[in-house]
Amino acid sequence: MAKTATERKREQRVRDKLSSQEKEAALLSRKIVTALYHNDDAALKRTMARTGIGEEQDLISRFIRGADRMTDEQLADHVRIA
């Protein structure tokens, strides 16, 4: 059942009162720590420069969401290329 405007506003007020750490904890599913080889790091930096995206996490999140929207065949083709 859809929420009323009053319910949405009430939930927004609760969210607004949370600290940034509490907000991140509520949204965060998990952290992935990875080591990058020099060539991979250079490729990441080049891609960030080409796209104008200044945060690694932002770019990686966009890659993940983009890959998730690909068909199985598109994804398999992309992974074979890489």
Jmol script that loads the backbone (N, CA, C; Angstrom):
load data "model"
ATOM      1  N   MET A   1       0.838  -1.169   0.000  1.00  0.00           N
ATOM      2  CA  MET A   1       0.000   0.000   0.000  1.00  0.00           C
ATOM      3  C   MET A   1       0.893   1.245   0.000  1.00  0.00           C
ATOM      4  N   ALA A   2       0.551   2.213  -0.752  1.00  0.00           N
ATOM      5  CA  ALA A   2       1.344   3.437  -0.875  1.00  0.00           C
ATOM      6  C   ALA A   2       1.273   4.249   0.409  1.00  0.00           C
ATOM      7  N   LYS A   3       2.387   4.910   0.707  1.00  0.00           N
ATOM      8  CA  LYS A   3       2.454   5.758   1.894  1.00  0.00           C
ATOM      9  C   LYS A   3       1.804   7.104   1.590  1.00  0.00           C
ATOM     10  N   THR A   4       1.232   7.691   2.621  1.00  0.00           N
ATOM     11  CA  THR A   4       0.653   9.015   2.460  1.00  0.00           C
ATOM     12  C   THR A   4       1.773  10.053   2.517  1.00  0.00           C
ATOM     13  N   ALA A   5       1.460  11.253   2.097  1.00  0.00           N
ATOM     14  CA  ALA A   5       2.438  12.339   2.143  1.00  0.00           C
ATOM     15  C   ALA A   5       2.886  12.593   3.580  1.00  0.00           C
ATOM     16  N   THR A   6       1.970  12.461   4.520  1.00  0.00           N
ATOM     17  CA  THR A   6       2.299  12.673   5.938  1.00  0.00           C
ATOM     18  C   THR A   6       3.292  11.616   6.423  1.00  0.00           C
ATOM     19  N   GLU A   7       3.074  10.365   6.025  1.00  0.00           N
ATOM     20  CA  GLU A   7       3.989   9.290   6.425  1.00  0.00           C
ATOM     21  C   GLU A   7       5.379   9.493   5.818  1.00  0.00           C
ATOM     22  N   ARG A   8       5.411   9.872   4.556  1.00  0.00           N
ATOM     23  CA  ARG A   8       6.709  10.107   3.903  1.00  0.00           C
ATOM     24  C   ARG A   8       7.459  11.247   4.574  1.00  0.00           C
ATOM     25  N   LYS A   9       6.741  12.324   4.906  1.00  0.00           N
ATOM     26  CA  LYS A   9       7.356  13.480   5.549  1.00  0.00           C
ATOM     27  C   LYS A   9       7.875  13.095   6.935  1.00  0.00           C
ATOM     28  N   ARG A  10       7.124  12.313   7.673  1.00  0.00           N
ATOM     29  CA  ARG A  10       7.535  11.871   9.005  1.00  0.00           C
ATOM     30  C   ARG A  10       8.829  11.052   8.901  1.00  0.00           C
ATOM     31  N   GLU A  11       8.897  10.137   7.925  1.00  0.00           N
ATOM     32  CA  GLU A  11      10.101   9.333   7.734  1.00  0.00           C
ATOM     33  C   GLU A  11      11.284  10.204   7.316  1.00  0.00           C
ATOM     34  N   GLN A  12      11.021  11.218   6.506  1.00  0.00           N
ATOM     35  CA  GLN A  12      12.091  12.122   6.086  1.00  0.00           C
ATOM     36  C   GLN A  12      12.655  12.879   7.283  1.00  0.00           C
ATOM     37  N   ARG A  13      11.789  13.328   8.175  1.00  0.00           N
ATOM     38  CA  ARG A  13      12.258  14.043   9.372  1.00  0.00           C
ATOM     39  C   ARG A  13      13.143  13.148  10.229  1.00  0.00           C
ATOM     40  N   VAL A  14      12.765  11.883  10.361  1.00  0.00           N
ATOM     41  CA  VAL A  14      13.590  10.935  11.123  1.00  0.00           C
ATOM     42  C   VAL A  14      14.952  10.774  10.455  1.00  0.00           C
ATOM     43  N   ARG A  15      14.965  10.611   9.131  1.00  0.00           N
ATOM     44  CA  ARG A  15      16.226  10.462   8.387  1.00  0.00           C
ATOM     45  C   ARG A  15      17.093  11.706   8.522  1.00  0.00           C
ATOM     46  N   ASP A  16      16.478  12.879   8.477  1.00  0.00           N
ATOM     47  CA  ASP A  16      17.227  14.136   8.563  1.00  0.00           C
ATOM     48  C   ASP A  16      17.920  14.301   9.912  1.00  0.00           C
ATOM     49  N   LYS A  17      17.388  13.692  10.956  1.00  0.00           N
ATOM     50  CA  LYS A  17      17.975  13.804  12.287  1.00  0.00           C
ATOM     51  C   LYS A  17      19.186  12.881  12.475  1.00  0.00           C
ATOM     52  N   LEU A  18      19.363  11.914  11.589  1.00  0.00           N
ATOM     53  CA  LEU A  18      20.471  10.978  11.730  1.00  0.00           C
ATOM     54  C   LEU A  18      21.793  11.654  11.388  1.00  0.00           C
ATOM     55  N   SER A  19      22.850  11.230  12.064  1.00  0.00           N
ATOM     56  CA  SER A  19      24.180  11.737  11.721  1.00  0.00           C
ATOM     57  C   SER A  19      24.619  11.097  10.407  1.00  0.00           C
ATOM     58  N   SER A  20      25.668  11.637   9.810  1.00  0.00           N
ATOM     59  CA  SER A  20      26.147  11.075   8.541  1.00  0.00           C
ATOM     60  C   SER A  20      26.606   9.638   8.730  1.00  0.00           C
ATOM     61  N   GLN A  21      27.185   9.316   9.885  1.00  0.00           N
ATOM     62  CA  GLN A  21      27.613   7.943  10.143  1.00  0.00           C
ATOM     63  C   GLN A  21      26.417   7.008  10.264  1.00  0.00           C
ATOM     64  N   GLU A  22      25.356   7.479  10.910  1.00  0.00           N
ATOM     65  CA  GLU A  22      24.153   6.670  11.046  1.00  0.00           C
ATOM     66  C   GLU A  22      23.490   6.447   9.687  1.00  0.00           C
ATOM     67  N   LYS A  23      23.483   7.496   8.848  1.00  0.00           N
ATOM     68  CA  LYS A  23      22.915   7.362   7.503  1.00  0.00           C
ATOM     69  C   LYS A  23      23.695   6.339   6.692  1.00  0.00           C
ATOM     70  N   GLU A  24      25.045   6.437   6.741  1.00  0.00           N
ATOM     71  CA  GLU A  24      25.865   5.496   5.994  1.00  0.00           C
ATOM     72  C   GLU A  24      25.657   4.076   6.498  1.00  0.00           C
ATOM     73  N   ALA A  25      25.567   3.906   7.808  1.00  0.00           N
ATOM     74  CA  ALA A  25      25.352   2.573   8.377  1.00  0.00           C
ATOM     75  C   ALA A  25      24.019   1.981   7.922  1.00  0.00           C
ATOM     76  N   ALA A  26      23.013   2.834   7.795  1.00  0.00           N
ATOM     77  CA  ALA A  26      21.697   2.361   7.358  1.00  0.00           C
ATOM     78  C   ALA A  26      21.705   1.959   5.887  1.00  0.00           C
ATOM     79  N   LEU A  27      22.508   2.637   5.079  1.00  0.00           N
ATOM     80  CA  LEU A  27      22.534   2.376   3.643  1.00  0.00           C
ATOM     81  C   LEU A  27      23.563   1.335   3.227  1.00  0.00           C
ATOM     82  N   LEU A  28      24.639   1.233   3.986  1.00  0.00           N
ATOM     83  CA  LEU A  28      25.769   0.406   3.595  1.00  0.00           C
ATOM     84  C   LEU A  28      25.455  -1.075   3.744  1.00  0.00           C
ATOM     85  N   SER A  29      25.687  -1.828   2.685  1.00  0.00           N
ATOM     86  CA  SER A  29      25.500  -3.265   2.729  1.00  0.00           C
ATOM     87  C   SER A  29      26.790  -3.955   3.162  1.00  0.00           C
ATOM     88  N   ARG A  30      27.901  -3.562   2.535  1.00  0.00           N
ATOM     89  CA  ARG A  30      29.199  -4.120   2.894  1.00  0.00           C
ATOM     90  C   ARG A  30      30.297  -3.292   2.261  1.00  0.00           C
ATOM     91  N   LYS A  31      31.517  -3.505   2.725  1.00  0.00           N
ATOM     92  CA  LYS A  31      32.676  -2.835   2.162  1.00  0.00           C
ATOM     93  C   LYS A  31      33.539  -3.872   1.476  1.00  0.00           C
ATOM     94  N   ILE A  32      34.092  -3.481   0.357  1.00  0.00           N
ATOM     95  CA  ILE A  32      35.016  -4.351  -0.376  1.00  0.00           C
ATOM     96  C   ILE A  32      36.361  -3.640  -0.423  1.00  0.00           C
ATOM     97  N   VAL A  33      37.385  -4.287   0.070  1.00  0.00           N
ATOM     98  CA  VAL A  33      38.729  -3.732   0.022  1.00  0.00           C
ATOM     99  C   VAL A  33      39.493  -4.537  -1.024  1.00  0.00           C
ATOM    100  N   THR A  34      40.107  -3.836  -1.957  1.00  0.00           N
ATOM    101  CA  THR A  34      40.819  -4.542  -3.020  1.00  0.00           C
ATOM    102  C   THR A  34      42.148  -3.867  -3.299  1.00  0.00           C
ATOM    103  N   ALA A  35      43.120  -4.675  -3.666  1.00  0.00           N
ATOM    104  CA  ALA A  35      44.429  -4.152  -4.059  1.00  0.00           C
ATOM    105  C   ALA A  35      44.427  -3.992  -5.572  1.00  0.00           C
ATOM    106  N   LEU A  36      44.933  -2.867  -6.057  1.00  0.00           N
ATOM    107  CA  LEU A  36      44.998  -2.620  -7.492  1.00  0.00           C
ATOM    108  C   LEU A  36      46.446  -2.683  -7.961  1.00  0.00           C
ATOM    109  N   TYR A  37      46.655  -3.381  -9.049  1.00  0.00           N
ATOM    110  CA  TYR A  37      47.972  -3.362  -9.683  1.00  0.00           C
ATOM    111  C   TYR A  37      48.151  -2.014 -10.368  1.00  0.00           C
ATOM    112  N   HIS A  38      49.385  -1.664 -10.656  1.00  0.00           N
ATOM    113  CA  HIS A  38      49.683  -0.354 -11.239  1.00  0.00           C
ATOM    114  C   HIS A  38      48.893  -0.094 -12.515  1.00  0.00           C
ATOM    115  N   ASN A  39      48.813  -1.084 -13.407  1.00  0.00           N
ATOM    116  CA  ASN A  39      48.092  -0.880 -14.674  1.00  0.00           C
ATOM    117  C   ASN A  39      46.596  -0.681 -14.449  1.00  0.00           C
ATOM    118  N   ASP A  40      46.024  -1.431 -13.507  1.00  0.00           N
ATOM    119  CA  ASP A  40      44.601  -1.270 -13.204  1.00  0.00           C
ATOM    120  C   ASP A  40      44.336   0.090 -12.579  1.00  0.00           C
ATOM    121  N   ASP A  41      45.225   0.532 -11.690  1.00  0.00           N
ATOM    122  CA  ASP A  41      45.068   1.841 -11.063  1.00  0.00           C
ATOM    123  C   ASP A  41      45.178   2.948 -12.105  1.00  0.00           C
ATOM    124  N   ALA A  42      46.120   2.801 -13.023  1.00  0.00           N
ATOM    125  CA  ALA A  42      46.276   3.803 -14.086  1.00  0.00           C
ATOM    126  C   ALA A  42      45.028   3.844 -14.966  1.00  0.00           C
ATOM    127  N   ALA A  43      44.470   2.675 -15.279  1.00  0.00           N
ATOM    128  CA  ALA A  43      43.252   2.618 -16.095  1.00  0.00           C
ATOM    129  C   ALA A  43      42.083   3.264 -15.352  1.00  0.00           C
ATOM    130  N   LEU A  44      41.994   3.037 -14.050  1.00  0.00           N
ATOM    131  CA  LEU A  44      40.944   3.652 -13.246  1.00  0.00           C
ATOM    132  C   LEU A  44      41.074   5.170 -13.277  1.00  0.00           C
ATOM    133  N   LYS A  45      42.277   5.671 -13.097  1.00  0.00           N
ATOM    134  CA  LYS A  45      42.502   7.114 -13.101  1.00  0.00           C
ATOM    135  C   LYS A  45      42.209   7.725 -14.472  1.00  0.00           C
ATOM    136  N   ARG A  46      42.589   7.032 -15.544  1.00  0.00           N
ATOM    137  CA  ARG A  46      42.288   7.534 -16.896  1.00  0.00           C
ATOM    138  C   ARG A  46      40.782   7.589 -17.117  1.00  0.00           C
ATOM    139  N   THR A  47      40.086   6.557 -16.691  1.00  0.00           N
ATOM    140  CA  THR A  47      38.635   6.501 -16.865  1.00  0.00           C
ATOM    141  C   THR A  47      37.958   7.603 -16.057  1.00  0.00           C
ATOM    142  N   MET A  48      38.452   7.846 -14.846  1.00  0.00           N
ATOM    143  CA  MET A  48      37.903   8.926 -14.033  1.00  0.00           C
ATOM    144  C   MET A  48      38.109  10.267 -14.721  1.00  0.00           C
ATOM    145  N   ALA A  49      39.280  10.478 -15.301  1.00  0.00           N
ATOM    146  CA  ALA A  49      39.557  11.730 -16.006  1.00  0.00           C
ATOM    147  C   ALA A  49      38.662  11.872 -17.236  1.00  0.00           C
ATOM    148  N   ARG A  50      38.478  10.789 -17.975  1.00  0.00           N
ATOM    149  CA  ARG A  50      37.660  10.829 -19.186  1.00  0.00           C
ATOM    150  C   ARG A  50      36.204  11.127 -18.879  1.00  0.00           C
ATOM    151  N   THR A  51      35.714  10.608 -17.747  1.00  0.00           N
ATOM    152  CA  THR A  51      34.301  10.772 -17.410  1.00  0.00           C
ATOM    153  C   THR A  51      34.039  11.995 -16.546  1.00  0.00           C
ATOM    154  N   GLY A  52      35.100  12.550 -15.966  1.00  0.00           N
ATOM    155  CA  GLY A  52      34.922  13.685 -15.067  1.00  0.00           C
ATOM    156  C   GLY A  52      34.391  13.285 -13.704  1.00  0.00           C
ATOM    157  N   ILE A  53      34.482  12.009 -13.379  1.00  0.00           N
ATOM    158  CA  ILE A  53      34.026  11.508 -12.082  1.00  0.00           C
ATOM    159  C   ILE A  53      35.228  11.514 -11.141  1.00  0.00           C
ATOM    160  N   GLY A  54      35.118  12.221 -10.022  1.00  0.00           N
ATOM    161  CA  GLY A  54      36.257  12.432  -9.146  1.00  0.00           C
ATOM    162  C   GLY A  54      36.418  11.438  -8.015  1.00  0.00           C
ATOM    163  N   GLU A  55      35.453  10.567  -7.796  1.00  0.00           N
ATOM    164  CA  GLU A  55      35.540   9.616  -6.700  1.00  0.00           C
ATOM    165  C   GLU A  55      35.525   8.191  -7.248  1.00  0.00           C
ATOM    166  N   GLU A  56      36.491   7.407  -6.800  1.00  0.00           N
ATOM    167  CA  GLU A  56      36.577   6.018  -7.261  1.00  0.00           C
ATOM    168  C   GLU A  56      35.289   5.262  -6.990  1.00  0.00           C
ATOM    169  N   GLN A  57      34.741   5.439  -5.778  1.00  0.00           N
ATOM    170  CA  GLN A  57      33.531   4.719  -5.387  1.00  0.00           C
ATOM    171  C   GLN A  57      32.370   5.043  -6.315  1.00  0.00           C
ATOM    172  N   ASP A  58      32.247   6.291  -6.722  1.00  0.00           N
ATOM    173  CA  ASP A  58      31.168   6.704  -7.621  1.00  0.00           C
ATOM    174  C   ASP A  58      31.301   5.991  -8.961  1.00  0.00           C
ATOM    175  N   LEU A  59      32.500   5.995  -9.514  1.00  0.00           N
ATOM    176  CA  LEU A  59      32.721   5.344 -10.808  1.00  0.00           C
ATOM    177  C   LEU A  59      32.463   3.842 -10.720  1.00  0.00           C
ATOM    178  N   ILE A  60      32.985   3.203  -9.677  1.00  0.00           N
ATOM    179  CA  ILE A  60      32.805   1.756  -9.516  1.00  0.00           C
ATOM    180  C   ILE A  60      31.327   1.423  -9.340  1.00  0.00           C
ATOM    181  N   SER A  61      30.610   2.225  -8.572  1.00  0.00           N
ATOM    182  CA  SER A  61      29.165   1.993  -8.392  1.00  0.00           C
ATOM    183  C   SER A  61      28.430   2.102  -9.719  1.00  0.00           C
ATOM    184  N   ARG A  62      28.819   3.072 -10.538  1.00  0.00           N
ATOM    185  CA  ARG A  62      28.182   3.222 -11.855  1.00  0.00           C
ATOM    186  C   ARG A  62      28.488   2.038 -12.753  1.00  0.00           C
ATOM    187  N   PHE A  63      29.725   1.525 -12.689  1.00  0.00           N
ATOM    188  CA  PHE A  63      30.067   0.332 -13.468  1.00  0.00           C
ATOM    189  C   PHE A  63      29.219  -0.861 -13.037  1.00  0.00           C
ATOM    190  N   ILE A  64      29.067  -1.031 -11.741  1.00  0.00           N
ATOM    191  CA  ILE A  64      28.280  -2.155 -11.225  1.00  0.00           C
ATOM    192  C   ILE A  64      26.834  -2.053 -11.697  1.00  0.00           C
ATOM    193  N   ARG A  65      26.244  -0.871 -11.574  1.00  0.00           N
ATOM    194  CA  ARG A  65      24.846  -0.693 -11.997  1.00  0.00           C
ATOM    195  C   ARG A  65      24.696  -0.865 -13.502  1.00  0.00           C
ATOM    196  N   GLY A  66      25.680  -0.376 -14.262  1.00  0.00           N
ATOM    197  CA  GLY A  66      25.646  -0.548 -15.712  1.00  0.00           C
ATOM    198  C   GLY A  66      25.729  -2.009 -16.104  1.00  0.00           C
ATOM    199  N   ALA A  67      26.625  -2.743 -15.456  1.00  0.00           N
ATOM    200  CA  ALA A  67      26.764  -4.174 -15.743  1.00  0.00           C
ATOM    201  C   ALA A  67      25.492  -4.928 -15.367  1.00  0.00           C
ATOM    202  N   ASP A  68      24.856  -4.508 -14.297  1.00  0.00           N
ATOM    203  CA  ASP A  68      23.630  -5.161 -13.848  1.00  0.00           C
ATOM    204  C   ASP A  68      22.499  -4.997 -14.853  1.00  0.00           C
ATOM    205  N   ARG A  69      22.508  -3.899 -15.621  1.00  0.00           N
ATOM    206  CA  ARG A  69      21.461  -3.657 -16.621  1.00  0.00           C
ATOM    207  C   ARG A  69      21.735  -4.373 -17.945  1.00  0.00           C
ATOM    208  N   MET A  70      22.948  -4.889 -18.127  1.00  0.00           N
ATOM    209  CA  MET A  70      23.284  -5.577 -19.381  1.00  0.00           C
ATOM    210  C   MET A  70      22.553  -6.915 -19.472  1.00  0.00           C
ATOM    211  N   THR A  71      22.319  -7.334 -20.704  1.00  0.00           N
ATOM    212  CA  THR A  71      21.798  -8.681 -20.886  1.00  0.00           C
ATOM    213  C   THR A  71      22.920  -9.659 -20.552  1.00  0.00           C
ATOM    214  N   ASP A  72      22.567 -10.928 -20.362  1.00  0.00           N
ATOM    215  CA  ASP A  72      23.588 -11.938 -20.069  1.00  0.00           C
ATOM    216  C   ASP A  72      24.629 -12.007 -21.183  1.00  0.00           C
ATOM    217  N   GLU A  73      24.168 -11.888 -22.423  1.00  0.00           N
ATOM    218  CA  GLU A  73      25.085 -11.950 -23.566  1.00  0.00           C
ATOM    219  C   GLU A  73      26.019 -10.724 -23.601  1.00  0.00           C
ATOM    220  N   GLN A  74      25.476  -9.544 -23.354  1.00  0.00           N
ATOM    221  CA  GLN A  74      26.296  -8.334 -23.315  1.00  0.00           C
ATOM    222  C   GLN A  74      27.340  -8.422 -22.219  1.00  0.00           C
ATOM    223  N   LEU A  75      26.926  -8.894 -21.059  1.00  0.00           N
ATOM    224  CA  LEU A  75      27.857  -9.004 -19.947  1.00  0.00           C
ATOM    225  C   LEU A  75      28.951 -10.016 -20.246  1.00  0.00           C
ATOM    226  N   ALA A  76      28.569 -11.160 -20.806  1.00  0.00           N
ATOM    227  CA  ALA A  76      29.576 -12.176 -21.157  1.00  0.00           C
ATOM    228  C   ALA A  76      30.556 -11.638 -22.181  1.00  0.00           C
ATOM    229  N   ASP A  77      30.059 -10.907 -23.178  1.00  0.00           N
ATOM    230  CA  ASP A  77      30.950 -10.306 -24.180  1.00  0.00           C
ATOM    231  C   ASP A  77      31.889  -9.303 -23.546  1.00  0.00           C
ATOM    232  N   HIS A  78      31.389  -8.482 -22.642  1.00  0.00           N
ATOM    233  CA  HIS A  78      32.220  -7.476 -21.991  1.00  0.00           C
ATOM    234  C   HIS A  78      33.307  -8.118 -21.133  1.00  0.00           C
ATOM    235  N   VAL A  79      32.939  -9.128 -20.393  1.00  0.00           N
ATOM    236  CA  VAL A  79      33.912  -9.790 -19.510  1.00  0.00           C
ATOM    237  C   VAL A  79      34.974 -10.500 -20.334  1.00  0.00           C
ATOM    238  N   ARG A  80      34.620 -11.030 -21.489  1.00  0.00           N
ATOM    239  CA  ARG A  80      35.612 -11.677 -22.365  1.00  0.00           C
ATOM    240  C   ARG A  80      36.595 -10.662 -22.903  1.00  0.00           C
ATOM    241  N   ILE A  81      36.132  -9.439 -23.190  1.00  0.00           N
ATOM    242  CA  ILE A  81      36.995  -8.397 -23.726  1.00  0.00           C
ATOM    243  C   ILE A  81      38.009  -7.986 -22.674  1.00  0.00           C
ATOM    244  N   ALA A  82      37.525  -7.813 -21.459  1.00  0.00           N
ATOM    245  CA  ALA A  82      38.394  -7.353 -20.370  1.00  0.00           C
ATOM    246  C   ALA A  82      39.392  -8.416 -20.097  1.00  0.00           C
TER     247      ALA A  82
END
end "model"
wireframe off; spacefill off
backbone 0.3
color backbone group
